Amino acid sequence: MMVVTGAAGFIGSCLISKLNAHNFNYIVAVDDFSHPEKEKNLQEKKIKERVHRDQFFVWLEQHHEQVEFIFHIGARTDTTEFNKEIFDRLNLHYSQEIWKACCRFDIPLVYASSAATYGLGEYGYEDDESIIPKLKPLNPYGESKNDFDRWALEQSEKPFFWAGLKFFNVYGPNEYHKGRMASVIFHAFNQIKKTNAMKLFRSHHPDFKDGEQLRDFIYVKDVVEVIYFLATHRQHAGIYNLGTGRARTFLDLVKNTFIALEMPEQISFIDTPADIRDKYQYYTQASMTKLIQSGYNKPFTSLEDGVQDYVKNYLSSQSYY
C-alpha cells in the first residue's frame, strides 16, 4: 500500500490520481478531512482507507509491514500565517516523526519542501545541500520547511531512500479550496470571468517593472510526474528543486489566461498588500540540473500549454484531476 499525507489537498489529491493511473489502488489517505471543499478532490479516486492525521502514527505502528512508500505532502502552507507554533507542530515536528518512522520501519519517503526556503535568493536557487543552513526564508512557513530540510540532512539515520522536493510555484486543478493561497492563474480566471479584467500587484522594487516580477511556475501534472519518477527509481536520495528551470512574468501568465478564455486583454495594477510587501519574492528560478542528472528526462509543460489545459479542461468546468 501507498500512504499519501495531505491526501485531500491540492498536490496530494493529484498524486493519488497519478498513482491510480499506474494501478496503485491501495492508497491510504492521511489528512484531517474537515474541509468540505477538499472532499471534492477525492471524488472518483481509488482509496482503500482514510486515516486522520492525528491517528496516523498509531495506525502505522499496526500496519507498517504493508506500507511500500510514504508520500508526505501534507503541511500548513499559508504564507500569511505568522504563528510559529502552528508551523513547528504541523510542518517540523510531524515531519520529524514521519522520518523517524520511515527509518524504523524501513519505508522509503518523498516529502514536500518549498522554494520559500530560498527567501530573497541571496544564495541563488541551486539545490546544493551545503547552502541550506545559510538560507533566510521570509516567513514562518518557509522557515519551517527549511528547518526540516536542515534537520533531515543532519540525521545519521536516514530512510534507505528519501527525497525532499522544493516546490516552486505550482498551479493546476484541485487547488479550488485554497482561497488566497491559490495560484495567480486561478485568481486571474475568476477575476476575468467576473469583471472582464485582471488586477496584478504593482512592483515595489526598482529593478522590476509592474507585472514583470518573475516566478518559476510549474504545472501540477509535472510535479506528480517527478514524484512518481523518484518513487519508482529510488536511486539518488537528497533534496531537489522542483520547478521548470524557466522563470516567467506574471504578465505572461495573465496574458495567457486571457488567450485561453478567448477574451480581450485588460490588465491594471494595484499595490501589493502591506502585510506581505516586505516578504515578497520578486524572482525565483529553479536550477533543475540535479534532477536531470538523476535521470529525469521528460520535458516540462510550457506556461502557455499549462494555462490552456488548466483553463479549458478544468477551471471552465470545475473539473478535478
C-alpha positions in Angstrom: 0.0 0.0 0.0 1.0 3.6 -0.6 0.5 6.3 2.0 -0.2 9.9 0.9 -0.4 12.6 3.6 -2.2 15.8 2.7 -4.3 13.5 0.6 -7.3 15.7 0.3 -5.2 18.8 -0.6 -4.1 20.1 -3.9 -0.9 18.2 -4.7 -1.8 15.2 -2.6 -5.0 14.5 -4.4 -3.4 15.0 -7.8 -0.7 12.5 -6.8 -3.4 9.9 -5.9 -4.7 10.3 -9.4 -1.3 9.7 -10.8 -0.8 6.6 -8.7 -4.3 5.3 -9.6 -3.3 5.8 -13.3 -0.4 3.4 -12.7 -2.7 0.8 -11.0 -1.6 1.7 -7.5 -5.1 1.5 -6.0 -4.4 0.5 -2.4 -3.9 4.1 -1.2 -4.1 5.1 2.4 -5.2 8.8 2.5 -4.0 10.7 5.5 -5.5 14.2 6.3 -7.8 15.9 8.7 -10.7 15.6 6.3 -12.5 18.6 7.9 -12.6 20.9 4.9 -15.8 20.2 2.9 -14.4 21.7 -0.3 -11.3 19.5 -0.2 -13.6 16.4 -0.1 -14.3 17.0 -3.8 -10.6 16.4 -4.5 -11.0 12.8 -3.5 -14.1 12.0 -5.6 -13.6 9.1 -8.0 -10.2 8.4 -6.5 -9.4 4.8 -5.6 -8.6 4.9 -1.9 -8.7 1.9 0.4 -8.5 3.6 3.7 -8.7 7.1 5.3 -6.7 7.9 8.4 -6.9 11.1 10.3 -3.5 12.7 10.6 -3.7 12.7 14.4 -4.2 8.9 14.4 -1.6 8.2 11.7 1.3 7.1 13.8 -0.9 4.7 15.8 -2.1 3.3 12.5 1.4 3.0 11.2 2.6 1.0 14.2 -0.1 -1.5 13.4 0.3 -1.6 9.6 3.8 -0.7 8.7 4.7 -4.1 7.3 2.2 -3.5 4.4 3.4 0.1 3.6 5.5 0.3 0.4 6.1 4.0 0.3 5.1 7.2 2.2 4.5 10.4 0.2 4.5 13.2 2.9 2.8 16.0 1.0 0.6 17.4 3.9 1.6 20.7 5.5 0.3 24.0 6.7 1.1 26.2 3.6 -0.4 29.6 4.5 2.4 32.1 3.9 0.3 34.8 5.7 0.2 32.9 8.9 2.8 34.1 11.4 2.1 31.8 14.4 5.3 29.8 14.5 3.9 27.2 16.9 1.5 26.0 14.2 4.3 25.5 11.7 6.5 23.8 14.3 3.7 21.4 15.1 2.4 20.6 11.7 5.4 21.1 9.4 8.5 20.4 11.5 7.7 18.0 14.3 5.1 16.0 12.3 7.7 15.6 9.5 10.3 14.5 12.0 8.1 11.8 13.3 7.4 10.5 9.8 11.1 10.5 9.1 11.9 8.5 12.2 9.1 6.0 11.4 10.4 5.5 7.9 13.9 4.8 9.4 12.5 2.4 12.0 10.2 0.5 9.6 12.4 0.7 6.5 10.0 2.6 4.4 11.1 4.9 1.5 10.0 8.6 1.7 9.3 11.5 -0.5 8.4 14.7 1.3 7.3 18.3 0.3 9.7 21.1 0.9 9.4 24.5 -0.7 11.1 27.2 -2.8 10.0 29.5 0.1 13.1 28.3 1.8 15.3 30.4 -0.6 14.0 33.7 0.8 15.1 36.6 -1.4 17.5 34.3 -3.2 20.7 35.7 -1.6 22.4 32.4 -2.2 20.8 31.7 -5.5 18.4 28.8 -6.4 20.7 25.9 -6.7 19.6 22.8 -4.8 23.0 22.5 -3.3 22.5 21.0 0.1 25.6 22.8 1.5 23.8 26.2 1.3 20.7 25.0 3.2 21.9 26.1 6.7 22.6 29.6 5.3 19.2 30.2 3.7 17.0 33.0 5.1 13.3 32.3 4.4 11.0 35.3 4.6 8.1 33.9 6.7 7.4 31.2 9.3 6.1 28.8 6.6 9.5 28.9 4.7 11.4 28.7 8.0 9.5 25.5 9.0 10.3 23.9 5.6 14.0 24.9 5.9 14.2 23.8 9.5 13.1 20.3 8.5 15.5 20.2 5.5 18.3 21.1 7.8 17.3 18.6 10.4 17.0 15.8 7.8 20.5 16.4 6.5 21.9 16.3 10.0 20.5 12.9 10.8 22.9 10.0 10.9 20.0 7.6 10.4 18.0 8.1 7.1 15.4 6.1 5.2 17.1 3.8 2.7 15.6 6.1 0.0 14.4 9.6 0.6 13.8 12.8 -1.4 12.8 16.3 -0.3 11.2 18.4 -3.1 11.4 22.2 -3.1 8.2 23.0 -4.9 8.3 26.3 -6.8 5.0 28.0 -7.9 2.7 25.1 -8.5 -0.7 25.6 -10.3 -3.4 23.4 -11.6 -6.6 21.5 -10.9 -7.7 20.6 -7.3 -6.5 23.9 -5.8 -10.0 25.3 -5.8 -10.2 25.3 -2.0 -7.0 27.2 -1.3 -8.5 30.7 -1.2 -5.9 33.4 -1.1 -3.1 30.8 -1.4 -4.4 29.5 -4.7 -2.3 30.3 -7.8 -2.5 33.6 -9.7 -3.9 31.7 -12.7 -6.8 30.5 -10.5 -7.5 34.1 -9.3 -7.0 35.5 -12.8 -9.6 33.1 -14.3 -12.2 34.0 -11.7 -11.5 37.8 -11.8 -11.5 37.9 -15.6 -14.8 35.9 -15.7 -16.4 38.3 -13.2 -15.0 41.7 -14.4 -13.6 41.1 -17.8 -10.3 42.5 -16.4 -7.4 41.5 -14.1 -5.5 43.5 -11.5 -1.9 42.5 -10.7 0.3 43.6 -7.9 2.4 46.6 -8.7 6.1 46.3 -8.3 7.7 48.0 -5.3 11.2 47.1 -6.4 13.2 49.4 -8.6 14.6 46.6 -10.7 11.2 45.2 -11.8 8.5 46.9 -13.8 4.9 46.4 -12.9 3.8 42.8 -13.7 7.4 41.8 -14.6 8.0 40.1 -11.3 9.4 36.6 -12.2 8.4 33.2 -10.8 9.1 29.6 -11.8 5.5 28.4 -12.5 5.2 24.6 -12.7 2.0 22.6 -13.7 0.9 20.2 -11.0 0.8 17.4 -13.6 4.6 17.8 -14.0 5.0 17.8 -10.2 3.3 14.4 -9.7 5.3 13.1 -12.7 8.5 13.9 -10.9 7.3 12.4 -7.6 6.4 9.2 -9.4 9.8 9.0 -11.1 11.7 9.4 -7.8 9.5 6.9 -6.1 9.9 4.2 -8.7 13.6 4.8 -9.5 14.9 5.3 -5.9 18.5 5.8 -6.9 19.6 9.2 -5.8 18.5 10.4 -2.3 18.6 14.1 -1.4 16.9 17.4 -1.7 15.8 18.5 -5.2 14.3 21.6 -6.7 11.0 21.1 -8.5 10.3 23.9 -11.0 10.7 24.1 -14.7 14.0 25.9 -14.7 12.5 28.9 -16.6 11.1 32.0 -14.8 8.2 33.8 -16.4 6.5 37.0 -15.6 3.0 37.5 -14.0 2.1 39.4 -17.2 3.0 36.3 -19.2 0.7 34.3 -17.0 -2.3 36.6 -17.1 -2.0 37.3 -20.9 -2.1 33.6 -21.5 -5.2 33.3 -19.2 -7.0 35.9 -21.4 -5.9 34.0 -24.5 -7.2 30.7 -23.1 -10.5 32.4 -22.3 -10.6 34.0 -25.8 -11.2 37.4 -24.2 -9.5 40.8 -24.9 -6.7 41.6 -22.6 -7.4 44.2 -19.9 -4.7 44.4 -17.1 -4.2 47.1 -14.4 -2.1 47.2 -11.2 -2.7 47.6 -7.5 -0.4 48.0 -4.6 1.0 44.8 -3.1 -0.8 44.2 0.3 1.2 45.7 3.1 1.2 42.5 5.2 3.2 40.7 2.5 5.1 43.5 0.8 8.4 43.1 2.6 8.1 39.3 2.3 7.6 39.2 -1.4 9.8 37.3 -3.8 10.4 39.2 -7.0 12.4 36.4 -8.7 12.6 32.7 -8.4 14.0 30.2 -10.9 14.8 26.6 -10.1 18.1 25.1 -11.1 17.0 21.7 -12.4 20.4 20.2 -13.2 20.3 17.9 -10.2 17.0 16.3 -11.1 18.1 15.9 -14.7 21.3 14.3 -13.7 19.4 11.8 -11.6 17.8 10.5 -14.8 14.6 12.5 -15.2 14.3 13.4 -18.9 10.7 14.4 -19.5 10.1 18.0 -20.8 8.2 20.3 -18.5 4.9 21.8 -19.6 5.3 25.3 -21.0 3.3 28.1 -19.3 1.3 28.5 -22.5 0.3 24.9 -22.7 -0.3 24.5 -18.9 -2.6 27.6 -18.8 -4.5 26.4 -21.8 -5.1 22.9 -20.3 -6.0 24.2 -16.8 -8.4 26.9 -18.1 -10.1 24.9 -20.8 -10.2 21.4 -19.2 -10.5 22.2 -15.5 -11.4 25.8 -14.4 -14.1 26.3 -17.1 -15.9 23.2 -15.9 -14.6 23.0 -12.2 -13.3 19.6 -13.1 -10.9 17.6 -10.9 -7.7 15.8 -11.7 
